[in-house]
Amino acid sequence: MTVPGGTTATRSAFVTGLAWTFVALGGVATLVTLLQNVMLSVMFSADDFRVPSSDDFQQLPAFFRFIVNNFQLFFASAFVLSAATLISAIGLLKRQNWARLLFILIMLIGVLWNLAGIAMSFVMQSWMSESPAHAQAAMRGEFELMWTIMTAVAVIIGLAFAVLFGWIIKRLMAQDIKREFLAP
């Protein structure tokens, strides 16, 4: 591929590998989320997902109340994001600049989603009681250890994916990668 000035832009292995990886992941995710949405539409009505306004439900964090009350919207959004990932990954293979920009946006959403997940693990930990009131003393220690381990795992995984997605964004914004997409 020739770029202005007569030089040749090569197709990087990074973009090709990234694109094929996300074609596979996006394809599977799109199929799974499509089937989930079909199942939700066929098997349930919107009223099946409405939770009565009970005191217990009102004590849940607002984000969780929103998810429960908008369950179908949550799954529809997952389908749209999966399909957008698949489409942008195919566009990356074809070195379309709109696909690079869309993929950067999707990775940014991934960074924010993972950081929000980390925050939610702490919200849930503070929202949940330290241990069940009727639990024996030995069980309370195990319950607290379980929450600590679950929170630590959520933090490690969330940070790992946030860093990975941030690195992908940085690479896709690098000048040598931009040249691949802007070449005629």
Contact map, one row per residue, 1 for C-alpha under 8 A:
1110000111000000000000000000000000000000000000000000000000000000000000000000000000000000000000000000000000000000000000000000000000000000000000000000000000000000000000000000000000000011
1111011110000000000000000000000000000000000000000000000000000000000000000000000000000000000000000000000000000000000000000000000000000000000000000000000000000000000000000000000000000011
1111111110000000000000000000000000000000000000000000000000000000000000000000000000000000000000000000000000000000000000000000000000000000000000000000000000000000000000000000000000100111
0111111000000000000000000000000000000000000000000000000000000000000000000000000000000000000000000000000000000000000000000000000000000000000000000000000000000000000000000000000000000010
0011111000000000000000000000000000000000000000000000000000000000000000000000000000000000000000000000000000000000000000000000000000000000000000000000000000000000000000000000000000000000
0111111100000000000000000000000000000000000000000000000000000000000000000000000000000000000000000000000000000000000000000000000000000000000000000000000000000000000000000000000000000000
0111111110000000000000000000000000000000000000000000000000000000000000000000000000000000000000000000000000000000000000000000000000000000000000000000000000000000000000000000000000000000
1110011111000000000000000000000000000000000000000000000000000000000000000000000000000000000000000000000000000000000000000000000000000000000000000000000000000000000000000000000000000000
1110001111100000000000000000000000000000000000000000000000000000000000000000000000000000000000000000000000000000000000000000000000000000000000000000000000000000000000000000000000110010
1000000111110000000000000000000000000000000000000000000000000000000000000000000000000000000000000000000000000000000000000000000000000000000000000000000000000000000000000000000000010000
0000000011111011000000000000000000000000000000000000000000000000000000000000000000000000000000000000000000000000000000000000000000000000000000000000000000000000000000000000000000010000
0000000001111111000000000000000000000000000000000000000000000000000000000000000000000000000000000000000000000000000000000000000000000000000000000000000000000000000000000000000010010000
0000000000111111100000000000000000000000000000000000000000000000000000000000000000000000000000000000000000000000000000000000000000000000000000000000000000000000000000000000000000000000
0000000000011111110000000000000000000000000000000000000000000000000000000000000000000000000000000000000000000000000000000000000000000000000000000000000000000000000000000000000000000000
0000000000111111111000000000000000000000000000000000000000000000000000000000000000000000000110000000000000000000000000000000000000000000000000000000000000000000000000000000000010000000
0000000000111111111100000000000000000000000000000000000000000000000000000000000000000000000110000000000000000000000000000000000000000000000000000000000000000000000000000000000000000000
0000000000001111111110000000000000000000000000000000000000000000000000000000000000000000000000000000000000000000000000000000000000000000000000000000000000000000000000000000000000000000
0000000000000111111111000000000000000000000000000000000000000000000000000000000000000000100000000000000000000000000000000000000000000000000000000000000000000000000000000000000000000000
0000000000000011111111100000000000000000000000000000000000000000000000000000000000000000110110000000000000000000000000000000000000000000000000000000000000000000000000000000000000000000
0000000000000001111111110000000000000000000000000000000000000000000000000000000000000000110010000000000000000000000000000000000000000000000000000000000000000000000000000000000000000000
0000000000000000111111111000000000000000000000000000000000000000000000000000000000000000000000000000000000000000000000000000000000000000000000000000000000000000000000000000000000000000
0000000000000000011111111110000000000000000000000000000000000000000000000000000000001100100000000000000000000000000000000000000000000000000000000000000000000000000000000000000000000000
0000000000000000001111111110000000000000000000000000000000000000000000000000000000001110110000000000000000000000000000000000000000000000000000000000000000000000000000000000000000000000
0000000000000000000111111111000000000000000000000000000000000000000000000000000000000100000000000000000000000000000000000000000000000000000000000000000000000000000000000000000000000000
0000000000000000000011111111100000000000000000000000000000000000000000000000000000000100000000000000000000000000000000000000000000000000000000000000000000000000000000000000000000000000
0000000000000000000001111111110000000000000000000000000000000000000000000000000001101100100000000000000000000000000000000000000000000000000000000000000000000000000000000000000000000000
0000000000000000000001111111111000000000000000000000000000000000000000000000000001100100000000000000000000000000000000000000000000000000000000000000000000000000000000000000000000000000
0000000000000000000000011111111100000000000000000000000000000000000000000000000000000000000000000000000000000000000000000000000000000000000000000000000000000000000000000000000000000000
0000000000000000000000001111111110000000000000000000000000000000000000000000001001100000000000000000000000000000000000000000000000000000000000000000000000000000000000000000000000000000
0000000000000000000000000111111111000000000000000000000000000000000000000000001001100100000000000000000000000000000000000000000000000000000000000000000000000000000000000000000000000000
0000000000000000000000000011111111100000000000000000000000000000000000000000000000000000000000000000000000000000000000000000000000000000000000000000000000000000000000000000000000000000
0000000000000000000000000001111111110000000000000000000000000000000000000000000000000000000000000000000000000000000000000000000000000000000000000000000000000000000000000000000000000000
0000000000000000000000000000111111111000000000000000000000000000000000000011011001000000000000000000000000000000000000000000000000000000000000000000000000000000000000000000000000000000
0000000000000000000000000000011111111100000000000000000000000000000000000000001000000000000000000000000000000000000000000000000000000000000000000000000000000000000000000000000000000000
0000000000000000000000000000001111111110000000000000000000000000000000000000000000000000000000000000000000000000000000000000000000000000000000000000000000000000000000000000000000000000
0000000000000000000000000000000111111111000000000000000000000000000000000010000000000000000000000000000000000000000000000000000000000000000000000000000000000000000000000000000000000000
0000000000000000000000000000000011111111100000000000000000000000000000010011001000000000000000000000000000000000000000000000000000000000000000000000000000000000000000000000000000000000
0000000000000000000000000000000001111111110000000000000000000000000000000000000000000000000000000000000000000000000000000000000000000000000000000000000000000000000000000000000000000000
0000000000000000000000000000000000111111111100000000000000000000000000000000000000000000000000000000000000000000000000000000000000000000000000000000000000000000000000000000000000000000
0000000000000000000000000000000000011111111110000000000000000000000000010000000000000000000000000000000000000000000000000000000000000000000000000000000000000000000000000000000000000000
0000000000000000000000000000000000001111111110000000000000000000000000000000000000000000000000000000000000000000000000000000000000000000000000000000000000000000000000000000000000000000
0000000000000000000000000000000000000111111110000000000000000000000000000000000000000000000000000000000000000000000000000000000000000000000000000000000000000000000000000000000000000000
0000000000000000000000000000000000000011111110000000000000000000000000000000000000000000000000000000000000000000000000000000000000000000000000000000000000000000000000000000000000000000
0000000000000000000000000000000000000011111111010000000000000000000000000000000000000000000000000000000000000000000000000000000000000000000000000000000000000000000000000000000000000000
0000000000000000000000000000000000000001111111111000000000000000000000000000000000000000000000000000000000000000000000000000000000000000000000000000000000000000000000000000000000000000
0000000000000000000000000000000000000000000111111100000000000000000000010000000000000000000000000000000000000000000000000000000000000000000000000000000000000000000000000000000000000000
0000000000000000000000000000000000000000000011111100000000000000000000000000000000000000000000000000000000000000000000000000000000000000000000000000000000000000000000000000000000000000
0000000000000000000000000000000000000000000111111100000000000000000000000000000000000000000000000000000000000000000000000000000000000000000000000000000000000000000000000000000000000000
0000000000000000000000000000000000000000000011111110000000000000000111100000000000000000000000000000000000000000000000000000000000000000000000000000000000000000000000000000000000000000
0000000000000000000000000000000000000000000001111111000000000000000110000000000000000000000000000000000000000000000000000000000000000000000000000000000000000000000000000000000000000000
0000000000000000000000000000000000000000000000001111100010000000000110000000000000000000000000000000000000000000000000000000000000000000000000000000000000000000000000000000000000000000
0000000000000000000000000000000000000000000000000111110010000000000000000000000000000000000000000000000000000000000000000000000000000000000000000000000000000000000000000000000000000000
0000000000000000000000000000000000000000000000000011111011000000000000000000000000000000000000000000000000000000000000000000000000000000000000000000000000000000000000000000000000000000
0000000000000000000000000000000000000000000000000001111111000000000000000000000000000000000000000000000000000000000000000000000000000000000000000000000000000000000000000000000000000000
0000000000000000000000000000000000000000000000000000111111100000000000000000000000000000000000000000000000000000000000000000000000000000000000000000000000000000000000000000000000000000
0000000000000000000000000000000000000000000000000000011111110000000000000000000000000000000000000000000000000000000000000000000000000000000000000000000000000000000000000000000000000000
0000000000000000000000000000000000000000000000000011111111110000100000000000000000000000000000000000000000000000000000000000000000000000000000000000000000000000000000000000000000000000
0000000000000000000000000000000000000000000000000000111111111000100000000000000000000000000000000000000000000000000000000000000000000000000000000000000000000000000000000000000000000000
0000000000000000000000000000000000000000000000000000001111111000000000000000000000000000000000000000000000000000000000000000000000000000000000000000000000000000000000000000000000000000
0000000000000000000000000000000000000000000000000000000111111101100000000000000000000000000000000000000000000000000000000000001000000000000000000000000000000000000000000000000000000000
0000000000000000000000000000000000000000000000000000000001111111100000000000000000000000000000000000000000000000000000000010001000000000000000000000000000000000000000000000000000000000
0000000000000000000000000000000000000000000000000000000000011111110000000000000000000000000000000000000000000000000000000000000000000000000000000000000000000000000000000000000000000000
0000000000000000000000000000000000000000000000000000000000001111111000000000000000000000000000000000000000000000000000000000000000000000000000000000000000000000000000000000000000000000
0000000000000000000000000000000000000000000000000000000000011111111100000000000000000000000000000000000000000000000000000000000000000000000000000000000000000000000000000000000000000000
0000000000000000000000000000000000000000000000000000000011011111111110000000000000000000000000000000000000000000000000000000000000000000000000000000000000000000000000000000000000000000
0000000000000000000000000000000000000000000000000000000000000111111111000000000000000000000000000000000000000000000000000000000000000000000000000000000000000000000000000000000000000000
0000000000000000000000000000000000000000000000000000000000000011111111100100000000000000000000000000000000000000000000000000000000000000000000000000000000000000000000000000000000000000
0000000000000000000000000000000000000000000000001110000000000001111111100000000000000000000000000000000000000000000000000000000000000000000000000000000000000000000000000000000000000000
0000000000000000000000000000000000000000000000001110000000000000111111100000000000000000000000000000000000000000000000000000000000000000000000000000000000000000000000000000000000000000
0000000000000000000000000000000000000000000000001000000000000000011111111100000000000000000000000000000000000000000000000000000000000000000000000000000000000000000000000000000000000000
0000000000000000000000000000000000000000000000001000000000000000001111111110000000000000000000000000000000000000000000000000000000000000000000000000000000000000000000000000000000000000
0000000000000000000000000000000000001001000001000000000000000000000001111111000000000000000000000000000000000000000000000000000000000000000000000000000000000000000000000000000000000000
0000000000000000000000000000000000000000000000000000000000000000000001111111100000000000000000000000000000000000000000000000000000000000000000000000000000000000000000000000000000000000
0000000000000000000000000000000000000000000000000000000000000000001001111111110000000000000000000000000000000000000000000000000000000000000000000000000000000000000000000000000000000000
0000000000000000000000000000000010011000000000000000000000000000000000111111111000000000000000000000000000000000000000000000000000000000000000000000000000000000000000000000000000000000
0000000000000000000000000000000010001000000000000000000000000000000000011111111100000000000000000000000000000000000000000000000000000000000000000000000000000000000000000000000000000000
0000000000000000000000000000000000000000000000000000000000000000000000001111111110000000000000000000000000000000000000000000000000000000000000000000000000000000000000000000000000000000
0000000000000000000000000000000010000000000000000000000000000000000000000111111111000000000000000000000000000000000000000000000000000000000000000000000000000000000000000000000000000000
0000000000000000000000000000110011001000000000000000000000000000000000000011111111100000000000000000000000000000000000000000000000000000000000000000000000000000000000000000000000000000
0000000000000000000000000000000000000000000000000000000000000000000000000001111111110000000000000000000000000000000000000000000000000000000000000000000000000000000000000000000000000000
0000000000000000000000000000000000000000000000000000000000000000000000000000111111111000000000000000000001000000000000000000000000000000000000000000000000000000000000000000000000000000
0000000000000000000000000110110010000000000000000000000000000000000000000000011111111100000000000000000000000000000000000000000000000000000000000000000000000000000000000000000000000000
0000000000000000000000000110110000000000000000000000000000000000000000000000001111111110000000000000000000000000000000000000000000000000000000000000000000000000000000000000000000000000
0000000000000000000000000000000000000000000000000000000000000000000000000000000111111111000000000000000000000000000000000000000000000000000000000000000000000000000000000000000000000000
0000000000000000000001100100000000000000000000000000000000000000000000000000000011111111100000000000001001000000000000000000000000000000000000000000000000000000000000000000000000000000
0000000000000000000001111110010000000000000000000000000000000000000000000000000001111111110000000000000000000000000000000000000000000000000000000000000000000000000000000000000000000000
0000000000000000000000100000000000000000000000000000000000000000000000000000000000111111111000000010000000000000000000000000000000000000000000000000000000000000000000000000000000000000
0000000000000000000000000000000000000000000000000000000000000000000000000000000000011111111100000011011000000000000000000000000000000000000000000000000000000000000000000000000000000000
0000000000000000011101100100000000000000000000000000000000000000000000000000000000001111111110000010001000000000000000000000000000000000000000000000000000000000000000000000000000000000
0000000000000000001100100000000000000000000000000000000000000000000000000000000000000111111111000010000000000000000000000000000000000000000000000000000000000000000000000000000000000000
0000000000000000000000000000000000000000000000000000000000000000000000000000000000000011111111111111000000000000000000000000000000000000000000000000000000000000000000000000000000000000
0000000000000011001000000000000000000000000000000000000000000000000000000000000000000001111111111011000000000000000000000000000000000000000000000000000000000000000000000000000000000000
0000000000000011001100000000000000000000000000000000000000000000000000000000000000000000111111110000000000000000000000000000000000000000000000000000000000000000000000000000000000000000
0000000000000000000000000000000000000000000000000000000000000000000000000000000000000000011111110000000000000000000000000000000000000000000000000000000000000000000000000000000000000000
0000000000000000000000000000000000000000000000000000000000000000000000000000000000000000001111111011000000000000000000000000000000000000000000000000000000000000000000000000000000011000
0000000000000000000000000000000000000000000000000000000000000000000000000000000000000000001111111111000000000000000000000000000000000000000000000000000000000000000000000000000000001000
0000000000000000000000000000000000000000000000000000000000000000000000000000000000000000001100111111100000000000000000000000000000000000000000000000000000000000000000000000000001001100
0000000000000000000000000000000000000000000000000000000000000000000000000000000000000000001000011111110000000000000000000000000000000000000000000000000000000000000000000000000000000000
0000000000000000000000000000000000000000000000000000000000000000000000000000000000000011111100111111111000000000000000000000000000000000000000000000000000000000000000000000000000000000
0000000000000000000000000000000000000000000000000000000000000000000000000000000000000001001100111111111100000000000000000000000000000000000000000000000000000000000000000001000000001000
0000000000000000000000000000000000000000000000000000000000000000000000000000000000000000000000001111111110000000000000000000000000000000000000000000000000000000000000000000000000000000
0000000000000000000000000000000000000000000000000000000000000000000000000000000000000001000000000111111111000000000000000000000000000000000000000000000000000000000000000000000000000000
0000000000000000000000000000000000000000000000000000000000000000000000000000000000001001100000000011111111100000000000000000000000000000000000000000000000000000000000000000000000000000
0000000000000000000000000000000000000000000000000000000000000000000000000000000000000000000000000001111111110000000000000000000000000000000000000000000000000000000000011001000000000000
0000000000000000000000000000000000000000000000000000000000000000000000000000000000000000000000000000111111111000000000000000000000000000000000000000000000000000000000000000000000000000
0000000000000000000000000000000000000000000000000000000000000000000000000000000010001000000000000000011111111100000000000000000000000000000000000000000000000000000000000000000000000000
0000000000000000000000000000000000000000000000000000000000000000000000000000000000000000000000000000001111111110000000000000000000000000000000000000000000000000000011011000000000000000
0000000000000000000000000000000000000000000000000000000000000000000000000000000000000000000000000000000111111111000000000000000000000000000000000000000000000000000011001000000000000000
0000000000000000000000000000000000000000000000000000000000000000000000000000000000000000000000000000000011111111100000000000000000000000000000000000000000000000000000000000000000000000
0000000000000000000000000000000000000000000000000000000000000000000000000000000000000000000000000000000001111111110000000000000000000000000000000000000000000000110010000000000000000000
0000000000000000000000000000000000000000000000000000000000000000000000000000000000000000000000000000000000111111111000000000000000000000000000000000000000000000111011000000000000000000
0000000000000000000000000000000000000000000000000000000000000000000000000000000000000000000000000000000000011111111100000000000000000000000000000000000000000000010000000000000000000000
0000000000000000000000000000000000000000000000000000000000000000000000000000000000000000000000000000000000001111111110000000000000000000000000000000000000000000000000000000000000000000
0000000000000000000000000000000000000000000000000000000000000000000000000000000000000000000000000000000000000111111111000000000000000000000000000000000000000110110000000000000000000000
0000000000000000000000000000000000000000000000000000000000000000000000000000000000000000000000000000000000000011111111100000000000000000000000000000000000000110010000000000000000000000
0000000000000000000000000000000000000000000000000000000000000000000000000000000000000000000000000000000000000001111111110000000000000000000000000000000000000000000000000000000000000000
0000000000000000000000000000000000000000000000000000000000000000000000000000000000000000000000000000000000000000111111111000000000000000000000000000000001000100000000000000000000000000
0000000000000000000000000000000000000000000000000000000000000000000000000000000000000000000000000000000000000000011111111100000000000000000000000000001001100110000000000000000000000000
0000000000000000000000000000000000000000000000000000000000000000000000000000000000000000000000000000000000000000001111111110000000000000000000000000000000000000000000000000000000000000
0000000000000000000000000000000000000000000000000000000000000000000000000000000000000000000000000000000000000000000111111111000000000000000000000000000000000000000000000000000000000000
0000000000000000000000000000000000000000000000000000000000000000000000000000000000000000000000000000000000000000000011111111100000000000000000000000001001000000000000000000000000000000
0000000000000000000000000000000000000000000000000000000000000000000000000000000000000000000000000000000000000000000001111111110000000000000000000000001000000000000000000000000000000000
0000000000000000000000000000000000000000000000000000000000001000000000000000000000000000000000000000000000000000000000111111111000000000000000000000000000000000000000000000000000000000
0000000000000000000000000000000000000000000000000000000000000000000000000000000000000000000000000000000000000000000000011111111100000000000000000000000000000000000000000000000000000000
0000000000000000000000000000000000000000000000000000000000000000000000000000000000000000000000000000000000000000000000001111111110000000000000000010001000000000000000000000000000000000
0000000000000000000000000000000000000000000000000000000000000000000000000000000000000000000000000000000000000000000000000111111111000000000000000000000000000000000000000000000000000000
0000000000000000000000000000000000000000000000000000000000011000000000000000000000000000000000000000000000000000000000000011111110000000000000000000000000000000000000000000000000000000
0000000000000000000000000000000000000000000000000000000000000000000000000000000000000000000000000000000000000000000000000001111111100000000000000000000000000000000000000000000000000000
0000000000000000000000000000000000000000000000000000000000000000000000000000000000000000000000000000000000000000000000000000111111110000000000000000000000000000000000000000000000000000
0000000000000000000000000000000000000000000000000000000000000000000000000000000000000000000000000000000000000000000000000000010111110000000100110000000000000000000000000000000000000000
0000000000000000000000000000000000000000000000000000000000000000000000000000000000000000000000000000000000000000000000000000000111111010000100110000000000000000000000000000000000000000
0000000000000000000000000000000000000000000000000000000000000000000000000000000000000000000000000000000000000000000000000000000011111110000100000000000000000000000000000000000000000000
0000000000000000000000000000000000000000000000000000000000000000000000000000000000000000000000000000000000000000000000000000000000111110000000000000000000000000000000000000000000000000
0000000000000000000000000000000000000000000000000000000000000000000000000000000000000000000000000000000000000000000000000000000000011111000000000000000000000000000000000000000000000000
0000000000000000000000000000000000000000000000000000000000000000000000000000000000000000000000000000000000000000000000000000000000111111101100000000000000000000000000000000000000000000
0000000000000000000000000000000000000000000000000000000000000000000000000000000000000000000000000000000000000000000000000000000000000111111100000000000000000000000000000000000000000000
0000000000000000000000000000000000000000000000000000000000000000000000000000000000000000000000000000000000000000000000000000000000000011111110000000000000000000000000000000000000000000
0000000000000000000000000000000000000000000000000000000000000000000000000000000000000000000000000000000000000000000000000000000000000001111111000000000000000000000000000000000000000000
0000000000000000000000000000000000000000000000000000000000000000000000000000000000000000000000000000000000000000000000000000000000000011111111100000000000000000000000000000000000000000
0000000000000000000000000000000000000000000000000000000000000000000000000000000000000000000000000000000000000000000000000000000001110011111111110000000000000000000000000000000000000000
0000000000000000000000000000000000000000000000000000000000000000000000000000000000000000000000000000000000000000000000000000000000000000111111111000000000000000000000000000000000000000
0000000000000000000000000000000000000000000000000000000000000000000000000000000000000000000000000000000000000000000000000000000000000000011111111100000000000000000000000000000000000000
0000000000000000000000000000000000000000000000000000000000000000000000000000000000000000000000000000000000000000000000000000000001100000001111111110000000000000000000000000000000000000
0000000000000000000000000000000000000000000000000000000000000000000000000000000000000000000000000000000000000000000000000000000001100000000111111111000000000000000000000000000000000000
0000000000000000000000000000000000000000000000000000000000000000000000000000000000000000000000000000000000000000000000000000000000000000000011111111100000000000000000000000000000000000
0000000000000000000000000000000000000000000000000000000000000000000000000000000000000000000000000000000000000000000000000000000000000000000001111111110000000000000000000000000000000000
0000000000000000000000000000000000000000000000000000000000000000000000000000000000000000000000000000000000000000000000000000100000000000000000111111111000000000000000000000000000000000
0000000000000000000000000000000000000000000000000000000000000000000000000000000000000000000000000000000000000000000000000000000000000000000000011111111100000000000000000000000000000000
0000000000000000000000000000000000000000000000000000000000000000000000000000000000000000000000000000000000000000000000000000000000000000000000001111111110000000000000000000000000000000
0000000000000000000000000000000000000000000000000000000000000000000000000000000000000000000000000000000000000000000000000000000000000000000000000111111111000000000000000000000000000000
0000000000000000000000000000000000000000000000000000000000000000000000000000000000000000000000000000000000000000000001001100100000000000000000000011111111100000000000000000000000000000
0000000000000000000000000000000000000000000000000000000000000000000000000000000000000000000000000000000000000000000000000000000000000000000000000001111111110000000000000000000000000000
0000000000000000000000000000000000000000000000000000000000000000000000000000000000000000000000000000000000000000000000000000000000000000000000000000111111111000000000000000000000000000
0000000000000000000000000000000000000000000000000000000000000000000000000000000000000000000000000000000000000000000011001000000000000000000000000000011111111100000000000000000000000000
0000000000000000000000000000000000000000000000000000000000000000000000000000000000000000000000000000000000000000000001000000000000000000000000000000001111111110000000000000000000000000
0000000000000000000000000000000000000000000000000000000000000000000000000000000000000000000000000000000000000000000000000000000000000000000000000000000111111111000000000000000000000000
0000000000000000000000000000000000000000000000000000000000000000000000000000000000000000000000000000000000000000000000000000000000000000000000000000000011111111100000000000000000000000
0000000000000000000000000000000000000000000000000000000000000000000000000000000000000000000000000000000000000000011011000000000000000000000000000000000001111111110000000000000000000000
0000000000000000000000000000000000000000000000000000000000000000000000000000000000000000000000000000000000000000011001000000000000000000000000000000000000111111111000000000000000000000
0000000000000000000000000000000000000000000000000000000000000000000000000000000000000000000000000000000000000000000000000000000000000000000000000000000000011111111100000000000000000000
0000000000000000000000000000000000000000000000000000000000000000000000000000000000000000000000000000000000000110010000000000000000000000000000000000000000001111111110000000000000000000
0000000000000000000000000000000000000000000000000000000000000000000000000000000000000000000000000000000000000111011000000000000000000000000000000000000000000111111111000000000000000000
0000000000000000000000000000000000000000000000000000000000000000000000000000000000000000000000000000000000000010000000000000000000000000000000000000000000000011111111100000000000000000
0000000000000000000000000000000000000000000000000000000000000000000000000000000000000000000000000000000000000000000000000000000000000000000000000000000000000001111111110000000000000000
0000000000000000000000000000000000000000000000000000000000000000000000000000000000000000000000000000000000110110000000000000000000000000000000000000000000000000111111111000000000000000
0000000000000000000000000000000000000000000000000000000000000000000000000000000000000000000000000000000000110010000000000000000000000000000000000000000000000000011111111100000000000000
0000000000000000000000000000000000000000000000000000000000000000000000000000000000000000000000000000000000000000000000000000000000000000000000000000000000000000001111111110000000000000
0000000000000000000000000000000000000000000000000000000000000000000000000000000000000000000000000000000100100000000000000000000000000000000000000000000000000000000111111111000000000000
0000000000000000000000000000000000000000000000000000000000000000000000000000000000000000000000000000000100110000000000000000000000000000000000000000000000000000000011111111100000000000
0000000000000000000000000000000000000000000000000000000000000000000000000000000000000000000000000000000000000000000000000000000000000000000000000000000000000000000001111111110000000000
0000000000000000000000000000000000000000000000000000000000000000000000000000000000000000000000000000000000000000000000000000000000000000000000000000000000000000000000111111110010000000
0000000000000000000000000000000000000000000000000000000000000000000000000000000000000000000000000001000100000000000000000000000000000000000000000000000000000000000000011111110011000000
0000000000000000000000000000000000000000000000000000000000000000000000000000000000000000000000000000000000000000000000000000000000000000000000000000000000000000000000001111111011000000
0000000000000000000000000000000000000000000000000000000000000000000000000000000000000000000000000000000000000000000000000000000000000000000000000000000000000000000000000111111111000000
0000000000000000000000000000000000000000000000000000000000000000000000000000000000000000000000000000000000000000000000000000000000000000000000000000000000000000000000000000111111100000
0000000000000000000000000000000000000000000000000000000000000000000000000000000000000000000000000000000000000000000000000000000000000000000000000000000000000000000000000000011111110000
0000000000010010000000000000000000000000000000000000000000000000000000000000000000000000000000000000000000000000000000000000000000000000000000000000000000000000000000000011111111111000
0000000000000000000000000000000000000000000000000000000000000000000000000000000000000000000000001000000000000000000000000000000000000000000000000000000000000000000000000001111111111100
0010000010000000000000000000000000000000000000000000000000000000000000000000000000000000000000000000000000000000000000000000000000000000000000000000000000000000000000000000001111111110
0000000011110000000000000000000000000000000000000000000000000000000000000000000000000000000000100000000000000000000000000000000000000000000000000000000000000000000000000000000111111110
0000000000000000000000000000000000000000000000000000000000000000000000000000000000000000000000111001000000000000000000000000000000000000000000000000000000000000000000000000000011111110
0010000000000000000000000000000000000000000000000000000000000000000000000000000000000000000000001000000000000000000000000000000000000000000000000000000000000000000000000000000001111111
1111000010000000000000000000000000000000000000000000000000000000000000000000000000000000000000000000000000000000000000000000000000000000000000000000000000000000000000000000000000111111
1110000000000000000000000000000000000000000000000000000000000000000000000000000000000000000000000000000000000000000000000000000000000000000000000000000000000000000000000000000000000111
